[in-house]
Amino acid sequence: MRSRIAALLSAATVAVGIALVVPTMPAAATTGCFHCAAAPAGADARAEGFVVSEAQFNQMFPNRNAFYTYSGLTAALSAYPEFANTGSDTVKRQEAAAFLANVSHETGGLVHVVEQNTGNYPHYCDASQPYGCPAGQAAYYGRGPIQLSWNFNYKAAGDALGIDLLNNPYLVEQDAAVAWKTALWYWNTQTGPGTMTPHHAMVSGAGFGETIRSINGSLECNGGNPGQVQSRINSYKSFVQILGTTPGDNLSC
């Protein structure tokens, strides 16, 4: 359906998967939550102030997989308080629309939870890392809204979020809040093949096009795949309309 995401995280990429194929999991991964911490103080207020209502979220994703809940998204917001909460109301809405448009593109409208091509699964273990692949060689395939992959990316995201994703990568396909947090981690902290984080692109006025560059720019931007770029732009325009605002400038890359 679309090419693999080329958002470079130091040594490799966050890879895209496009279908819900749930593999057989170790027993430990199917017996409950591994981290189950209480929500941070202020999490409820952050969710209540989110610029996207549940009705608007449902309008954006009418065919989404049941895994991708609105409550999971709002529960994840406290991990990155600046997301869709910086600048004017217009900028806040534009950033939320930009994030959701990009994850919609990566997951076929929030339909796909894990990577489709199971043959690629063993590829995402970089054994040269000192911590190895403790969950198994084939455990670090693409999952969640941003299709997080590779052992070193699970470790980096987990370290940032305070969740042991290196040992428990299956959480990203079992716990909706964790899945959304990994997407927000990328959005707010990683530049990929671009020059800025997607968050900075939106709050600085660089525009939606720079979010595409930071997520899959090496494959799509500068004429690489104009159809994919336009698909992202179309989703963004639709979502800002739902949120009652305008798309701003610099939509392409």
C-alpha positions as CSV (number, residue, x, y, z in Angstrom):
1,M,0.0,0.0,0.0
2,R,2.8,2.4,0.8
3,S,6.6,2.3,1.1
4,R,8.4,1.7,4.3
5,I,9.0,4.8,6.5
6,A,12.5,6.2,6.1
7,A,12.7,8.2,9.3
8,L,16.3,7.6,10.3
9,L,17.0,7.2,14.0
10,S,20.8,7.4,14.1
11,A,21.8,4.0,12.8
12,A,18.6,2.8,11.1
13,T,14.9,3.5,10.5
14,V,11.5,3.4,12.1
15,A,9.9,1.0,9.7
16,V,6.3,1.0,8.5
17,G,4.0,-2.0,8.6
18,I,0.6,-2.0,7.0
19,A,-1.6,-4.8,8.3
20,L,-2.9,-6.3,11.5
21,V,-1.0,-9.6,11.8
22,V,-0.7,-10.6,15.4
23,P,2.2,-13.0,15.9
24,T,2.5,-15.7,18.5
25,M,3.8,-14.1,21.6
26,P,5.8,-15.3,24.5
27,A,3.6,-16.2,27.5
28,A,4.9,-13.3,29.5
29,A,3.6,-10.9,26.8
30,T,0.1,-12.1,27.0
31,T,-0.6,-12.1,30.7
32,G,-1.1,-8.5,31.5
33,C,0.4,-5.1,31.7
34,F,4.2,-4.9,32.4
35,H,4.3,-1.3,33.6
36,C,0.8,-0.3,34.8
37,A,1.8,3.0,36.5
38,A,-0.7,5.5,37.7
39,A,-1.4,8.4,35.4
40,P,0.8,11.5,36.1
41,A,-0.6,14.4,37.9
42,G,-2.5,16.7,35.5
43,A,-3.1,14.0,33.0
44,D,-6.9,14.3,33.2
45,A,-6.7,18.1,32.7
46,R,-4.4,17.6,29.8
47,A,-6.9,15.2,28.2
48,E,-9.8,17.5,28.8
49,G,-8.0,20.4,27.2
50,F,-7.0,18.4,24.1
51,V,-8.0,20.3,20.9
52,V,-9.5,17.1,19.3
53,S,-12.7,15.9,20.7
54,E,-13.7,12.2,20.7
55,A,-16.4,13.0,18.1
56,Q,-13.8,14.6,15.8
57,F,-11.4,11.7,16.3
58,N,-14.2,9.3,15.3
59,Q,-15.0,11.4,12.2
60,M,-11.3,11.3,11.2
61,F,-11.0,7.5,11.6
62,P,-14.4,5.9,10.9
63,N,-12.9,2.6,10.1
64,R,-10.1,2.4,12.6
65,N,-9.0,-0.7,14.4
66,A,-10.6,-1.0,17.8
67,F,-7.1,-1.0,19.3
68,Y,-6.6,2.7,18.6
69,T,-8.9,4.2,21.2
70,Y,-9.4,7.9,21.8
71,S,-8.9,7.3,25.5
72,G,-5.5,5.7,24.7
73,L,-4.5,8.8,22.8
74,T,-5.6,11.2,25.5
75,A,-3.9,9.0,28.2
76,A,-0.6,9.4,26.2
77,L,-0.7,13.2,26.1
78,S,0.8,13.7,29.5
79,A,4.1,12.1,28.2
80,Y,4.6,15.2,26.0
81,P,2.7,18.2,27.5
82,E,3.9,20.5,24.7
83,F,2.2,18.5,22.0
84,A,-0.8,20.3,20.5
85,N,-0.4,22.6,23.5
86,T,2.1,25.2,22.2
87,G,1.3,28.6,20.5
88,S,-2.1,29.9,19.4
89,D,-5.3,27.8,19.2
90,T,-4.8,27.6,15.5
91,V,-1.2,26.2,15.9
92,K,-2.4,23.7,18.4
93,R,-5.1,22.5,16.1
94,Q,-2.8,22.4,13.1
95,E,-0.2,20.3,15.0
96,A,-2.9,17.8,16.2
97,A,-4.2,17.6,12.6
98,A,-0.6,17.1,11.2
99,F,0.2,14.4,13.7
100,L,-3.0,12.5,13.1
101,A,-2.7,12.9,9.3
102,N,0.8,11.4,9.3
103,V,-0.1,8.4,11.5
104,S,-3.3,7.9,9.4
105,H,-1.0,7.6,6.4
106,E,1.4,5.2,8.2
107,T,-1.4,2.9,9.3
108,G,-4.0,3.1,6.6
109,G,-6.4,5.2,8.6
110,L,-5.4,3.6,12.0
111,V,-6.4,0.2,10.6
112,H,-3.0,-1.5,10.9
113,V,-1.4,-2.2,14.3
114,V,1.6,-4.3,13.3
115,E,3.8,-4.8,10.3
116,Q,2.4,-6.9,7.5
117,N,5.5,-8.5,6.2
118,T,6.3,-11.1,8.8
119,G,9.3,-12.2,6.8
120,N,11.0,-8.9,7.8
121,Y,10.6,-9.5,11.5
122,P,14.0,-11.1,12.2
123,H,15.7,-8.2,10.3
124,Y,15.0,-5.7,13.1
125,C,17.5,-7.1,15.6
126,D,20.8,-5.2,15.6
127,A,22.9,-7.7,17.5
128,S,25.8,-5.3,17.6
129,Q,24.1,-3.3,20.3
130,P,25.5,-4.1,23.8
131,Y,22.0,-5.0,25.1
132,G,21.1,-7.3,22.2
133,C,17.6,-8.4,21.5
134,P,16.4,-9.9,24.8
135,A,12.8,-10.3,23.6
136,G,14.0,-12.4,20.7
137,Q,15.4,-11.8,17.3
138,A,12.0,-11.4,15.6
139,A,10.4,-9.3,18.4
140,Y,11.1,-5.7,17.2
141,Y,9.0,-5.4,14.1
142,G,6.9,-2.3,13.3
143,R,4.1,-1.5,15.8
144,G,1.7,1.3,16.6
145,P,0.8,4.6,15.0
146,I,4.3,5.4,13.9
147,Q,5.3,1.7,13.3
148,L,8.2,1.7,15.8
149,S,10.8,-0.9,14.9
150,W,14.4,-2.1,15.6
151,N,15.7,-3.0,19.0
152,F,17.6,0.2,19.5
153,N,14.5,2.3,18.8
154,Y,12.4,0.3,21.3
155,K,15.2,0.9,23.8
156,A,15.4,4.6,23.1
157,A,11.6,5.1,23.2
158,G,11.3,3.0,26.3
159,D,14.1,4.9,28.1
160,A,12.4,8.2,27.2
161,L,9.0,7.0,28.4
162,G,10.1,5.1,31.4
163,I,8.8,1.8,30.0
164,D,10.9,-1.3,29.4
165,L,10.1,-1.7,25.7
166,L,13.4,-3.5,25.0
167,N,12.3,-6.5,27.1
168,N,8.6,-6.0,26.5
169,P,8.1,-4.7,22.9
170,Y,4.7,-6.4,22.7
171,L,3.3,-3.7,24.9
172,V,3.2,-1.4,21.8
173,E,0.5,-3.7,20.3
174,Q,-1.3,-4.5,23.5
175,D,-1.6,-1.2,25.3
176,A,-3.1,1.6,23.3
177,A,-1.7,4.4,25.5
178,V,1.8,2.9,25.2
179,A,1.4,2.7,21.4
180,W,0.3,6.4,21.2
181,K,3.2,7.4,23.5
182,T,5.7,5.8,21.1
183,A,4.3,7.9,18.2
184,L,4.4,11.1,20.3
185,W,8.0,10.2,21.3
186,Y,9.0,10.2,17.6
187,W,6.9,13.3,16.8
188,N,8.3,15.4,19.6
189,T,12.0,14.2,19.8
190,Q,13.2,12.7,16.5
191,T,14.2,14.5,13.3
192,G,14.5,11.5,11.1
193,P,15.8,12.4,7.7
194,G,14.7,16.0,8.2
195,T,16.3,18.9,10.1
196,M,13.8,19.4,12.9
197,T,11.2,17.4,14.8
198,P,7.7,17.3,13.4
199,H,6.6,19.2,16.6
200,H,9.1,22.0,15.9
201,A,8.0,22.1,12.3
202,M,4.5,22.9,13.2
203,V,5.0,25.3,16.1
204,S,7.8,27.2,14.4
205,G,5.7,27.8,11.2
206,A,8.0,25.7,9.0
207,G,4.8,23.9,7.9
208,F,3.3,20.5,7.4
209,G,5.7,19.7,4.6
210,E,8.6,19.6,7.0
211,T,6.7,17.0,9.1
212,I,6.7,14.7,6.0
213,R,10.4,15.3,5.6
214,S,11.1,14.3,9.1
215,I,9.0,11.1,8.8
216,N,9.7,9.8,5.4
217,G,11.5,12.5,3.5
218,S,14.3,10.5,2.1
219,L,11.7,8.4,0.1
220,E,8.9,10.9,-0.6
221,C,10.3,14.5,-0.6
222,N,12.1,16.3,-3.5
223,G,10.0,14.4,-6.0
224,G,10.7,11.0,-4.6
225,N,7.0,10.0,-4.3
226,P,4.6,12.9,-5.0
227,G,1.6,10.7,-4.7
228,Q,2.4,9.7,-1.2
229,V,3.1,13.4,-0.3
230,Q,-0.2,14.4,-1.7
231,S,-2.0,11.7,0.2
232,R,-0.6,13.1,3.5
233,I,-1.5,16.6,2.5
234,N,-5.1,15.6,1.6
235,S,-5.5,13.9,5.0
236,Y,-4.1,17.0,6.7
237,K,-6.4,19.4,4.9
238,S,-9.4,17.1,5.8
239,F,-8.4,17.0,9.4
240,V,-7.8,20.8,9.9
241,Q,-11.2,21.3,8.3
242,I,-12.7,18.9,10.9
243,L,-10.9,20.9,13.6
244,G,-12.3,24.2,12.3
245,T,-9.0,25.8,11.2
246,T,-6.8,26.3,8.2
247,P,-3.8,24.3,7.0
248,G,-1.3,27.2,6.8
249,D,1.6,27.4,4.3
250,N,4.4,25.1,3.1
251,L,2.3,22.0,2.9
252,S,4.6,20.0,0.6
253,C,8.2,18.9,0.6
